[in-house]
Amino acid sequence: MSNSSTITEKWEPVHPGEVRMEDFIKGFQITQHKLAVDIGVPPRRINEIVHGKRAITADTALCLGRYFQMDPQFWLN
């Protein structure tokens, strides 16, 4: 006989942009504002992506890919 119990915790889904963008901003030691200015997008767009309120569009993915010198597809997956 087993005395194990099942604990069900509800986790809010994490927006992919929130994790990726936050990691890159911290890793490159840049601010959201600097990134936005450098890639030519409104700072609010970067802030909303970081906080999971906006998806990363193809256009933004291209800008991020150029900036971080990587495949833009990374930002869309």
mmCIF file of the N, C-alpha and C atoms, coordinates in Angstrom:
data_MODEL
# 
_entry.id   MODEL 
# 
loop_
_atom_site.group_PDB 
_atom_site.id 
_atom_site.type_symbol 
_atom_site.label_atom_id 
_atom_site.label_alt_id 
_atom_site.label_comp_id 
_atom_site.label_asym_id 
_atom_site.label_entity_id 
_atom_site.label_seq_id 
_atom_site.pdbx_PDB_ins_code 
_atom_site.Cartn_x 
_atom_site.Cartn_y 
_atom_site.Cartn_z 
_atom_site.occupancy 
_atom_site.B_iso_or_equiv 
_atom_site.pdbx_formal_charge 
_atom_site.auth_seq_id 
_atom_site.auth_comp_id 
_atom_site.auth_asym_id 
_atom_site.auth_atom_id 
_atom_site.pdbx_PDB_model_num 
ATOM 1   N N  . MET A 1 1  ? 0.827  -1.163 0.000   1.00 0.00 ? 1  MET A N  1 
ATOM 2   C CA . MET A 1 1  ? 0.000  0.000  0.000   1.00 0.00 ? 1  MET A CA 1 
ATOM 3   C C  . MET A 1 1  ? 0.886  1.245  0.000   1.00 0.00 ? 1  MET A C  1 
ATOM 4   N N  . SER A 1 2  ? 0.527  2.185  -0.795  1.00 0.00 ? 2  SER A N  1 
ATOM 5   C CA . SER A 1 2  ? 1.334  3.384  -0.963  1.00 0.00 ? 2  SER A CA 1 
ATOM 6   C C  . SER A 1 2  ? 0.703  4.571  -0.244  1.00 0.00 ? 2  SER A C  1 
ATOM 7   N N  . ASN A 1 3  ? 1.523  5.341  0.410   1.00 0.00 ? 3  ASN A N  1 
ATOM 8   C CA . ASN A 1 3  ? 1.055  6.545  1.086   1.00 0.00 ? 3  ASN A CA 1 
ATOM 9   C C  . ASN A 1 3  ? 1.377  7.812  0.297   1.00 0.00 ? 3  ASN A C  1 
ATOM 10  N N  . SER A 1 4  ? 1.636  7.649  -0.963  1.00 0.00 ? 4  SER A N  1 
ATOM 11  C CA . SER A 1 4  ? 1.975  8.834  -1.757  1.00 0.00 ? 4  SER A CA 1 
ATOM 12  C C  . SER A 1 4  ? 0.724  9.637  -2.066  1.00 0.00 ? 4  SER A C  1 
ATOM 13  N N  . SER A 1 5  ? 0.899  10.911 -2.120  1.00 0.00 ? 5  SER A N  1 
ATOM 14  C CA . SER A 1 5  ? -0.223 11.775 -2.477  1.00 0.00 ? 5  SER A CA 1 
ATOM 15  C C  . SER A 1 5  ? 0.165  12.596 -3.698  1.00 0.00 ? 5  SER A C  1 
ATOM 16  N N  . THR A 1 6  ? -0.823 12.974 -4.424  1.00 0.00 ? 6  THR A N  1 
ATOM 17  C CA . THR A 1 6  ? -0.587 13.768 -5.618  1.00 0.00 ? 6  THR A CA 1 
ATOM 18  C C  . THR A 1 6  ? -0.862 15.227 -5.301  1.00 0.00 ? 6  THR A C  1 
ATOM 19  N N  . ILE A 1 7  ? 0.116  16.044 -5.572  1.00 0.00 ? 7  ILE A N  1 
ATOM 20  C CA . ILE A 1 7  ? -0.047 17.480 -5.376  1.00 0.00 ? 7  ILE A CA 1 
ATOM 21  C C  . ILE A 1 7  ? -0.126 18.114 -6.751  1.00 0.00 ? 7  ILE A C  1 
ATOM 22  N N  . THR A 1 8  ? -1.199 18.789 -6.972  1.00 0.00 ? 8  THR A N  1 
ATOM 23  C CA . THR A 1 8  ? -1.366 19.462 -8.247  1.00 0.00 ? 8  THR A CA 1 
ATOM 24  C C  . THR A 1 8  ? -1.179 20.951 -8.029  1.00 0.00 ? 8  THR A C  1 
ATOM 25  N N  . GLU A 1 9  ? -0.159 21.485 -8.668  1.00 0.00 ? 9  GLU A N  1 
ATOM 26  C CA . GLU A 1 9  ? 0.090  22.915 -8.576  1.00 0.00 ? 9  GLU A CA 1 
ATOM 27  C C  . GLU A 1 9  ? -0.233 23.539 -9.916  1.00 0.00 ? 9  GLU A C  1 
ATOM 28  N N  . LYS A 1 10 ? -0.815 24.699 -9.862  1.00 0.00 ? 10 LYS A N  1 
ATOM 29  C CA . LYS A 1 10 ? -1.115 25.404 -11.095 1.00 0.00 ? 10 LYS A CA 1 
ATOM 30  C C  . LYS A 1 10 ? -0.008 26.409 -11.360 1.00 0.00 ? 10 LYS A C  1 
ATOM 31  N N  . TRP A 1 11 ? 0.596  26.282 -12.512 1.00 0.00 ? 11 TRP A N  1 
ATOM 32  C CA . TRP A 1 11 ? 1.647  27.193 -12.931 1.00 0.00 ? 11 TRP A CA 1 
ATOM 33  C C  . TRP A 1 11 ? 1.130  28.013 -14.093 1.00 0.00 ? 11 TRP A C  1 
ATOM 34  N N  . GLU A 1 12 ? 1.388  29.281 -14.044 1.00 0.00 ? 12 GLU A N  1 
ATOM 35  C CA . GLU A 1 12 ? 1.050  30.140 -15.163 1.00 0.00 ? 12 GLU A CA 1 
ATOM 36  C C  . GLU A 1 12 ? 2.037  29.847 -16.287 1.00 0.00 ? 12 GLU A C  1 
ATOM 37  N N  . PRO A 1 13 ? 1.548  29.700 -17.510 1.00 0.00 ? 13 PRO A N  1 
ATOM 38  C CA . PRO A 1 13 ? 2.478  29.473 -18.618 1.00 0.00 ? 13 PRO A CA 1 
ATOM 39  C C  . PRO A 1 13 ? 3.399  30.681 -18.784 1.00 0.00 ? 13 PRO A C  1 
ATOM 40  N N  . VAL A 1 14 ? 4.641  30.392 -19.114 1.00 0.00 ? 14 VAL A N  1 
ATOM 41  C CA . VAL A 1 14 ? 5.625  31.453 -19.297 1.00 0.00 ? 14 VAL A CA 1 
ATOM 42  C C  . VAL A 1 14 ? 5.731  31.759 -20.783 1.00 0.00 ? 14 VAL A C  1 
ATOM 43  N N  . HIS A 1 15 ? 5.633  33.018 -21.112 1.00 0.00 ? 15 HIS A N  1 
ATOM 44  C CA . HIS A 1 15 ? 5.755  33.460 -22.498 1.00 0.00 ? 15 HIS A CA 1 
ATOM 45  C C  . HIS A 1 15 ? 7.198  33.247 -22.948 1.00 0.00 ? 15 HIS A C  1 
ATOM 46  N N  . PRO A 1 16 ? 7.421  32.622 -24.130 1.00 0.00 ? 16 PRO A N  1 
ATOM 47  C CA . PRO A 1 16 ? 8.789  32.357 -24.585 1.00 0.00 ? 16 PRO A CA 1 
ATOM 48  C C  . PRO A 1 16 ? 9.645  33.614 -24.676 1.00 0.00 ? 16 PRO A C  1 
ATOM 49  N N  . GLY A 1 17 ? 9.048  34.697 -25.117 1.00 0.00 ? 17 GLY A N  1 
ATOM 50  C CA . GLY A 1 17 ? 9.800  35.942 -25.220 1.00 0.00 ? 17 GLY A CA 1 
ATOM 51  C C  . GLY A 1 17 ? 10.296 36.425 -23.881 1.00 0.00 ? 17 GLY A C  1 
ATOM 52  N N  . GLU A 1 18 ? 9.520  36.167 -22.862 1.00 0.00 ? 18 GLU A N  1 
ATOM 53  C CA . GLU A 1 18 ? 9.877  36.604 -21.517 1.00 0.00 ? 18 GLU A CA 1 
ATOM 54  C C  . GLU A 1 18 ? 11.178 35.949 -21.074 1.00 0.00 ? 18 GLU A C  1 
ATOM 55  N N  . VAL A 1 19 ? 11.298 34.658 -21.285 1.00 0.00 ? 19 VAL A N  1 
ATOM 56  C CA . VAL A 1 19 ? 12.488 33.923 -20.860 1.00 0.00 ? 19 VAL A CA 1 
ATOM 57  C C  . VAL A 1 19 ? 13.677 34.281 -21.737 1.00 0.00 ? 19 VAL A C  1 
ATOM 58  N N  . ARG A 1 20 ? 13.506 34.165 -23.034 1.00 0.00 ? 20 ARG A N  1 
ATOM 59  C CA . ARG A 1 20 ? 14.623 34.405 -23.943 1.00 0.00 ? 20 ARG A CA 1 
ATOM 60  C C  . ARG A 1 20 ? 15.130 35.834 -23.867 1.00 0.00 ? 20 ARG A C  1 
ATOM 61  N N  . MET A 1 21 ? 14.235 36.776 -23.968 1.00 0.00 ? 21 MET A N  1 
ATOM 62  C CA . MET A 1 21 ? 14.632 38.173 -23.986 1.00 0.00 ? 21 MET A CA 1 
ATOM 63  C C  . MET A 1 21 ? 15.309 38.560 -22.680 1.00 0.00 ? 21 MET A C  1 
ATOM 64  N N  . GLU A 1 22 ? 14.742 38.138 -21.581 1.00 0.00 ? 22 GLU A N  1 
ATOM 65  C CA . GLU A 1 22 ? 15.317 38.472 -20.275 1.00 0.00 ? 22 GLU A CA 1 
ATOM 66  C C  . GLU A 1 22 ? 16.720 37.889 -20.138 1.00 0.00 ? 22 GLU A C  1 
ATOM 67  N N  . ASP A 1 23 ? 16.909 36.640 -20.580 1.00 0.00 ? 23 ASP A N  1 
ATOM 68  C CA . ASP A 1 23 ? 18.224 36.004 -20.513 1.00 0.00 ? 23 ASP A CA 1 
ATOM 69  C C  . ASP A 1 23 ? 19.249 36.750 -21.363 1.00 0.00 ? 23 ASP A C  1 
ATOM 70  N N  . PHE A 1 24 ? 18.849 37.144 -22.555 1.00 0.00 ? 24 PHE A N  1 
ATOM 71  C CA . PHE A 1 24 ? 19.777 37.833 -23.441 1.00 0.00 ? 24 PHE A CA 1 
ATOM 72  C C  . PHE A 1 24 ? 20.119 39.221 -22.918 1.00 0.00 ? 24 PHE A C  1 
ATOM 73  N N  . ILE A 1 25 ? 19.138 39.933 -22.415 1.00 0.00 ? 25 ILE A N  1 
ATOM 74  C CA . ILE A 1 25 ? 19.384 41.274 -21.890 1.00 0.00 ? 25 ILE A CA 1 
ATOM 75  C C  . ILE A 1 25 ? 20.349 41.204 -20.708 1.00 0.00 ? 25 ILE A C  1 
ATOM 76  N N  . LYS A 1 26 ? 20.129 40.255 -19.826 1.00 0.00 ? 26 LYS A N  1 
ATOM 77  C CA . LYS A 1 26 ? 21.030 40.098 -18.677 1.00 0.00 ? 26 LYS A CA 1 
ATOM 78  C C  . LYS A 1 26 ? 22.409 39.631 -19.129 1.00 0.00 ? 26 LYS A C  1 
ATOM 79  N N  . GLY A 1 27 ? 22.438 38.655 -20.033 1.00 0.00 ? 27 GLY A N  1 
ATOM 80  C CA . GLY A 1 27 ? 23.704 38.094 -20.500 1.00 0.00 ? 27 GLY A CA 1 
ATOM 81  C C  . GLY A 1 27 ? 24.588 39.107 -21.214 1.00 0.00 ? 27 GLY A C  1 
ATOM 82  N N  . PHE A 1 28 ? 23.984 39.977 -21.972 1.00 0.00 ? 28 PHE A N  1 
ATOM 83  C CA . PHE A 1 28 ? 24.739 40.994 -22.704 1.00 0.00 ? 28 PHE A CA 1 
ATOM 84  C C  . PHE A 1 28 ? 24.898 42.280 -21.890 1.00 0.00 ? 28 PHE A C  1 
ATOM 85  N N  . GLN A 1 29 ? 24.347 42.289 -20.702 1.00 0.00 ? 29 GLN A N  1 
ATOM 86  C CA . GLN A 1 29 ? 24.430 43.430 -19.791 1.00 0.00 ? 29 GLN A CA 1 
ATOM 87  C C  . GLN A 1 29 ? 23.994 44.729 -20.472 1.00 0.00 ? 29 GLN A C  1 
ATOM 88  N N  . ILE A 1 30 ? 22.820 44.665 -21.081 1.00 0.00 ? 30 ILE A N  1 
ATOM 89  C CA . ILE A 1 30 ? 22.240 45.844 -21.713 1.00 0.00 ? 30 ILE A CA 1 
ATOM 90  C C  . ILE A 1 30 ? 20.865 46.089 -21.103 1.00 0.00 ? 30 ILE A C  1 
ATOM 91  N N  . THR A 1 31 ? 20.372 47.265 -21.294 1.00 0.00 ? 31 THR A N  1 
ATOM 92  C CA . THR A 1 31 ? 19.030 47.571 -20.807 1.00 0.00 ? 31 THR A CA 1 
ATOM 93  C C  . THR A 1 31 ? 18.023 47.336 -21.920 1.00 0.00 ? 31 THR A C  1 
ATOM 94  N N  . GLN A 1 32 ? 16.778 47.215 -21.536 1.00 0.00 ? 32 GLN A N  1 
ATOM 95  C CA . GLN A 1 32 ? 15.715 47.098 -22.529 1.00 0.00 ? 32 GLN A CA 1 
ATOM 96  C C  . GLN A 1 32 ? 15.729 48.316 -23.443 1.00 0.00 ? 32 GLN A C  1 
ATOM 97  N N  . HIS A 1 33 ? 15.926 49.474 -22.859 1.00 0.00 ? 33 HIS A N  1 
ATOM 98  C CA . HIS A 1 33 ? 15.919 50.716 -23.639 1.00 0.00 ? 33 HIS A CA 1 
ATOM 99  C C  . HIS A 1 33 ? 17.050 50.731 -24.664 1.00 0.00 ? 33 HIS A C  1 
ATOM 100 N N  . LYS A 1 34 ? 18.251 50.349 -24.250 1.00 0.00 ? 34 LYS A N  1 
ATOM 101 C CA . LYS A 1 34 ? 19.385 50.327 -25.181 1.00 0.00 ? 34 LYS A CA 1 
ATOM 102 C C  . LYS A 1 34 ? 19.128 49.353 -26.316 1.00 0.00 ? 34 LYS A C  1 
ATOM 103 N N  . LEU A 1 35 ? 18.626 48.179 -26.002 1.00 0.00 ? 35 LEU A N  1 
ATOM 104 C CA . LEU A 1 35 ? 18.326 47.202 -27.044 1.00 0.00 ? 35 LEU A CA 1 
ATOM 105 C C  . LEU A 1 35 ? 17.322 47.777 -28.032 1.00 0.00 ? 35 LEU A C  1 
ATOM 106 N N  . ALA A 1 36 ? 16.268 48.369 -27.523 1.00 0.00 ? 36 ALA A N  1 
ATOM 107 C CA . ALA A 1 36 ? 15.233 48.940 -28.390 1.00 0.00 ? 36 ALA A CA 1 
ATOM 108 C C  . ALA A 1 36 ? 15.811 50.004 -29.315 1.00 0.00 ? 36 ALA A C  1 
ATOM 109 N N  . VAL A 1 37 ? 16.593 50.909 -28.758 1.00 0.00 ? 37 VAL A N  1 
ATOM 110 C CA . VAL A 1 37 ? 17.195 51.978 -29.566 1.00 0.00 ? 37 VAL A CA 1 
ATOM 111 C C  . VAL A 1 37 ? 18.139 51.384 -30.607 1.00 0.00 ? 37 VAL A C  1 
ATOM 112 N N  . ASP A 1 38 ? 18.961 50.427 -30.198 1.00 0.00 ? 38 ASP A N  1 
ATOM 113 C CA . ASP A 1 38 ? 19.937 49.826 -31.110 1.00 0.00 ? 38 ASP A CA 1 
ATOM 114 C C  . ASP A 1 38 ? 19.287 49.084 -32.276 1.00 0.00 ? 38 ASP A C  1 
ATOM 115 N N  . ILE A 1 39 ? 18.133 48.460 -32.039 1.00 0.00 ? 39 ILE A N  1 
ATOM 116 C CA . ILE A 1 39 ? 17.495 47.718 -33.137 1.00 0.00 ? 39 ILE A CA 1 
ATOM 117 C C  . ILE A 1 39 ? 16.389 48.525 -33.813 1.00 0.00 ? 39 ILE A C  1 
ATOM 118 N N  . GLY A 1 40 ? 16.144 49.724 -33.319 1.00 0.00 ? 40 GLY A N  1 
ATOM 119 C CA . GLY A 1 40 ? 15.198 50.617 -33.979 1.00 0.00 ? 40 GLY A CA 1 
ATOM 120 C C  . GLY A 1 40 ? 13.731 50.306 -33.755 1.00 0.00 ? 40 GLY A C  1 
ATOM 121 N N  . VAL A 1 41 ? 13.405 49.852 -32.554 1.00 0.00 ? 41 VAL A N  1 
ATOM 122 C CA . VAL A 1 41 ? 11.995 49.608 -32.219 1.00 0.00 ? 41 VAL A CA 1 
ATOM 123 C C  . VAL A 1 41 ? 11.648 50.429 -30.978 1.00 0.00 ? 41 VAL A C  1 
ATOM 124 N N  . PRO A 1 42 ? 10.369 50.686 -30.753 1.00 0.00 ? 42 PRO A N  1 
ATOM 125 C CA . PRO A 1 42 ? 9.988  51.430 -29.549 1.00 0.00 ? 42 PRO A CA 1 
ATOM 126 C C  . PRO A 1 42 ? 10.356 50.652 -28.277 1.00 0.00 ? 42 PRO A C  1 
ATOM 127 N N  . PRO A 1 43 ? 10.888 51.330 -27.274 1.00 0.00 ? 43 PRO A N  1 
ATOM 128 C CA . PRO A 1 43 ? 11.230 50.653 -26.016 1.00 0.00 ? 43 PRO A CA 1 
ATOM 129 C C  . PRO A 1 43 ? 10.055 49.891 -25.408 1.00 0.00 ? 43 PRO A C  1 
ATOM 130 N N  . ARG A 1 44 ? 8.864  50.398 -25.601 1.00 0.00 ? 44 ARG A N  1 
ATOM 131 C CA . ARG A 1 44 ? 7.687  49.718 -25.057 1.00 0.00 ? 44 ARG A CA 1 
ATOM 132 C C  . ARG A 1 44 ? 7.537  48.309 -25.648 1.00 0.00 ? 44 ARG A C  1 
ATOM 133 N N  . ARG A 1 45 ? 7.890  48.147 -26.919 1.00 0.00 ? 45 ARG A N  1 
ATOM 134 C CA . ARG A 1 45 ? 7.786  46.827 -27.556 1.00 0.00 ? 45 ARG A CA 1 
ATOM 135 C C  . ARG A 1 45 ? 8.670  45.814 -26.837 1.00 0.00 ? 45 ARG A C  1 
ATOM 136 N N  . ILE A 1 46 ? 9.910  46.194 -26.560 1.00 0.00 ? 46 ILE A N  1 
ATOM 137 C CA . ILE A 1 46 ? 10.824 45.282 -25.869 1.00 0.00 ? 46 ILE A CA 1 
ATOM 138 C C  . ILE A 1 46 ? 10.296 44.986 -24.469 1.00 0.00 ? 46 ILE A C  1 
ATOM 139 N N  . ASN A 1 47 ? 9.837  46.005 -23.777 1.00 0.00 ? 47 ASN A N  1 
ATOM 140 C CA . ASN A 1 47 ? 9.295  45.822 -22.431 1.00 0.00 ? 47 ASN A CA 1 
ATOM 141 C C  . ASN A 1 47 ? 8.108  44.870 -22.438 1.00 0.00 ? 47 ASN A C  1 
ATOM 142 N N  . GLU A 1 48 ? 7.227  45.016 -23.397 1.00 0.00 ? 48 GLU A N  1 
ATOM 143 C CA . GLU A 1 48 ? 6.050  44.141 -23.462 1.00 0.00 ? 48 GLU A CA 1 
ATOM 144 C C  . GLU A 1 48 ? 6.440  42.707 -23.804 1.00 0.00 ? 48 GLU A C  1 
ATOM 145 N N  . ILE A 1 49 ? 7.456  42.528 -24.634 1.00 0.00 ? 49 ILE A N  1 
ATOM 146 C CA . ILE A 1 49 ? 7.937  41.172 -24.942 1.00 0.00 ? 49 ILE A CA 1 
ATOM 147 C C  . ILE A 1 49 ? 8.520  40.543 -23.679 1.00 0.00 ? 49 ILE A C  1 
ATOM 148 N N  . VAL A 1 50 ? 9.369  41.286 -22.983 1.00 0.00 ? 50 VAL A N  1 
ATOM 149 C CA . VAL A 1 50 ? 10.005 40.776 -21.760 1.00 0.00 ? 50 VAL A CA 1 
ATOM 150 C C  . VAL A 1 50 ? 8.969  40.379 -20.719 1.00 0.00 ? 50 VAL A C  1 
ATOM 151 N N  . HIS A 1 51 ? 7.888  41.128 -20.635 1.00 0.00 ? 51 HIS A N  1 
ATOM 152 C CA . HIS A 1 51 ? 6.860  40.847 -19.633 1.00 0.00 ? 51 HIS A CA 1 
ATOM 153 C C  . HIS A 1 51 ? 5.731  39.957 -20.154 1.00 0.00 ? 51 HIS A C  1 
ATOM 154 N N  . GLY A 1 52 ? 5.925  39.362 -21.333 1.00 0.00 ? 52 GLY A N  1 
ATOM 155 C CA . GLY A 1 52 ? 4.959  38.397 -21.851 1.00 0.00 ? 52 GLY A CA 1 
ATOM 156 C C  . GLY A 1 52 ? 3.654  38.994 -22.324 1.00 0.00 ? 52 GLY A C  1 
ATOM 157 N N  . LYS A 1 53 ? 3.649  40.273 -22.633 1.00 0.00 ? 53 LYS A N  1 
ATOM 158 C CA . LYS A 1 53 ? 2.420  40.929 -23.073 1.00 0.00 ? 53 LYS A CA 1 
ATOM 159 C C  . LYS A 1 53 ? 2.354  41.088 -24.587 1.00 0.00 ? 53 LYS A C  1 
ATOM 160 N N  . ARG A 1 54 ? 3.423  40.735 -25.265 1.00 0.00 ? 54 ARG A N  1 
ATOM 161 C CA . ARG A 1 54 ? 3.470  40.871 -26.718 1.00 0.00 ? 54 ARG A CA 1 
ATOM 162 C C  . ARG A 1 54 ? 4.302  39.731 -27.288 1.00 0.00 ? 54 ARG A C  1 
ATOM 163 N N  . ALA A 1 55 ? 3.870  39.231 -28.418 1.00 0.00 ? 55 ALA A N  1 
ATOM 164 C CA . ALA A 1 55 ? 4.624  38.190 -29.113 1.00 0.00 ? 55 ALA A CA 1 
ATOM 165 C C  . ALA A 1 55 ? 5.756  38.833 -29.913 1.00 0.00 ? 55 ALA A C  1 
ATOM 166 N N  . ILE A 1 56 ? 6.739  38.036 -30.256 1.00 0.00 ? 56 ILE A N  1 
ATOM 167 C CA . ILE A 1 56 ? 7.822  38.510 -31.109 1.00 0.00 ? 56 ILE A CA 1 
ATOM 168 C C  . ILE A 1 56 ? 7.387  38.318 -32.556 1.00 0.00 ? 56 ILE A C  1 
ATOM 169 N N  . THR A 1 57 ? 7.300  39.407 -33.284 1.00 0.00 ? 57 THR A N  1 
ATOM 170 C CA . THR A 1 57 ? 6.896  39.348 -34.689 1.00 0.00 ? 57 THR A CA 1 
ATOM 171 C C  . THR A 1 57 ? 8.094  38.959 -35.548 1.00 0.00 ? 57 THR A C  1 
ATOM 172 N N  . ALA A 1 58 ? 7.822  38.607 -36.791 1.00 0.00 ? 58 ALA A N  1 
ATOM 173 C CA . ALA A 1 58 ? 8.895  38.262 -37.727 1.00 0.00 ? 58 ALA A CA 1 
ATOM 174 C C  . ALA A 1 58 ? 9.852  39.441 -37.891 1.00 0.00 ? 58 ALA A C  1 
ATOM 175 N N  . ASP A 1 59 ? 9.305  40.648 -37.965 1.00 0.00 ? 59 ASP A N  1 
ATOM 176 C CA . ASP A 1 59 ? 10.132 41.843 -38.124 1.00 0.00 ? 59 ASP A CA 1 
ATOM 177 C C  . ASP A 1 59 ? 11.056 42.043 -36.920 1.00 0.00 ? 59 ASP A C  1 
ATOM 178 N N  . THR A 1 60 ? 10.507 41.896 -35.734 1.00 0.00 ? 60 THR A N  1 
ATOM 179 C CA . THR A 1 60 ? 11.321 42.043 -34.524 1.00 0.00 ? 60 THR A CA 1 
ATOM 180 C C  . THR A 1 60 ? 12.351 40.919 -34.439 1.00 0.00 ? 60 THR A C  1 
ATOM 181 N N  . ALA A 1 61 ? 11.970 39.714 -34.841 1.00 0.00 ? 61 ALA A N  1 
ATOM 182 C CA . ALA A 1 61 ? 12.905 38.581 -34.837 1.00 0.00 ? 61 ALA A CA 1 
ATOM 183 C C  . ALA A 1 61 ? 14.088 38.853 -35.763 1.00 0.00 ? 61 ALA A C  1 
ATOM 184 N N  . LEU A 1 62 ? 13.828 39.460 -36.914 1.00 0.00 ? 62 LEU A N  1 
ATOM 185 C CA . LEU A 1 62 ? 14.920 39.808 -37.833 1.00 0.00 ? 62 LEU A CA 1 
ATOM 186 C C  . LEU A 1 62 ? 15.871 40.812 -37.183 1.00 0.00 ? 62 LEU A C  1 
ATOM 187 N N  . CYS A 1 63 ? 15.307 41.811 -36.537 1.00 0.00 ? 63 CYS A N  1 
ATOM 188 C CA . CYS A 1 63 ? 16.131 42.825 -35.856 1.00 0.00 ? 63 CYS A CA 1 
ATOM 189 C C  . CYS A 1 63 ? 16.960 42.199 -34.738 1.00 0.00 ? 63 CYS A C  1 
ATOM 190 N N  . LEU A 1 64 ? 16.330 41.343 -33.951 1.00 0.00 ? 64 LEU A N  1 
ATOM 191 C CA . LEU A 1 64 ? 17.041 40.682 -32.855 1.00 0.00 ? 64 LEU A CA 1 
ATOM 192 C C  . LEU A 1 64 ? 18.122 39.747 -33.386 1.00 0.00 ? 64 LEU A C  1 
ATOM 193 N N  . GLY A 1 65 ? 17.810 39.039 -34.460 1.00 0.00 ? 65 GLY A N  1 
ATOM 194 C CA . GLY A 1 65 ? 18.786 38.143 -35.070 1.00 0.00 ? 65 GLY A CA 1 
ATOM 195 C C  . GLY A 1 65 ? 20.029 38.888 -35.533 1.00 0.00 ? 65 GLY A C  1 
ATOM 196 N N  . ARG A 1 66 ? 19.820 40.023 -36.182 1.00 0.00 ? 66 ARG A N  1 
ATOM 197 C CA . ARG A 1 66 ? 20.962 40.837 -36.625 1.00 0.00 ? 66 ARG A CA 1 
ATOM 198 C C  . ARG A 1 66 ? 21.760 41.348 -35.422 1.00 0.00 ? 66 ARG A C  1 
ATOM 199 N N  . TYR A 1 67 ? 21.055 41.829 -34.432 1.00 0.00 ? 67 TYR A N  1 
ATOM 200 C CA . TYR A 1 67 ? 21.717 42.414 -33.263 1.00 0.00 ? 67 TYR A CA 1 
ATOM 201 C C  . TYR A 1 67 ? 22.557 41.379 -32.514 1.00 0.00 ? 67 TYR A C  1 
ATOM 202 N N  . PHE A 1 68 ? 21.978 40.212 -32.273 1.00 0.00 ? 68 PHE A N  1 
ATOM 203 C CA . PHE A 1 68 ? 22.671 39.177 -31.509 1.00 0.00 ? 68 PHE A CA 1 
ATOM 204 C C  . PHE A 1 68 ? 23.455 38.214 -32.399 1.00 0.00 ? 68 PHE A C  1 
ATOM 205 N N  . GLN A 1 69 ? 23.481 38.484 -33.711 1.00 0.00 ? 69 GLN A N  1 
ATOM 206 C CA . GLN A 1 69 ? 24.216 37.676 -34.696 1.00 0.00 ? 69 GLN A CA 1 
ATOM 207 C C  . GLN A 1 69 ? 23.830 36.201 -34.611 1.00 0.00 ? 69 GLN A C  1 
ATOM 208 N N  . MET A 1 70 ? 22.535 35.977 -34.770 1.00 0.00 ? 70 MET A N  1 
ATOM 209 C CA . MET A 1 70 ? 22.033 34.609 -34.732 1.00 0.00 ? 70 MET A CA 1 
ATOM 210 C C  . MET A 1 70 ? 20.836 34.473 -35.658 1.00 0.00 ? 70 MET A C  1 
ATOM 211 N N  . ASP A 1 71 ? 20.386 33.260 -35.850 1.00 0.00 ? 71 ASP A N  1 
ATOM 212 C CA . ASP A 1 71 ? 19.250 32.979 -36.723 1.00 0.00 ? 71 ASP A CA 1 
ATOM 213 C C  . ASP A 1 71 ? 17.982 33.603 -36.146 1.00 0.00 ? 71 ASP A C  1 
ATOM 214 N N  . PRO A 1 72 ? 17.304 34.454 -36.912 1.00 0.00 ? 72 PRO A N  1 
ATOM 215 C CA . PRO A 1 72 ? 16.064 35.067 -36.427 1.00 0.00 ? 72 PRO A CA 1 
ATOM 216 C C  . PRO A 1 72 ? 14.990 34.044 -36.042 1.00 0.00 ? 72 PRO A C  1 
ATOM 217 N N  . GLN A 1 73 ? 15.051 32.865 -36.635 1.00 0.00 ? 73 GLN A N  1 
ATOM 218 C CA . GLN A 1 73 ? 14.069 31.821 -36.342 1.00 0.00 ? 73 GLN A CA 1 
ATOM 219 C C  . GLN A 1 73 ? 14.076 31.447 -34.860 1.00 0.00 ? 73 GLN A C  1 
ATOM 220 N N  . PHE A 1 74 ? 15.226 31.580 -34.221 1.00 0.00 ? 74 PHE A N  1 
ATOM 221 C CA . PHE A 1 74 ? 15.347 31.297 -32.789 1.00 0.00 ? 74 PHE A CA 1 
ATOM 222 C C  . PHE A 1 74 ? 14.295 32.055 -31.993 1.00 0.00 ? 74 PHE A C  1 
ATOM 223 N N  . TRP A 1 75 ? 14.044 33.298 -32.385 1.00 0.00 ? 75 TRP A N  1 
ATOM 224 C CA . TRP A 1 75 ? 13.122 34.153 -31.640 1.00 0.00 ? 75 TRP A CA 1 
ATOM 225 C C  . TRP A 1 75 ? 11.667 33.820 -31.910 1.00 0.00 ? 75 TRP A C  1 
ATOM 226 N N  . LEU A 1 76 ? 11.416 33.075 -32.959 1.00 0.00 ? 76 LEU A N  1 
ATOM 227 C CA . LEU A 1 76 ? 10.034 32.746 -33.315 1.00 0.00 ? 76 LEU A CA 1 
ATOM 228 C C  . LEU A 1 76 ? 9.589  31.390 -32.789 1.00 0.00 ? 76 LEU A C  1 
ATOM 229 N N  . ASN A 1 77 ? 10.514 30.560 -32.392 1.00 0.00 ? 77 ASN A N  1 
ATOM 230 C CA . ASN A 1 77 ? 10.181 29.212 -31.898 1.00 0.00 ? 77 ASN A CA 1 
ATOM 231 C C  . ASN A 1 77 ? 9.957  29.214 -30.408 1.00 0.00 ? 77 ASN A C  1 
# 
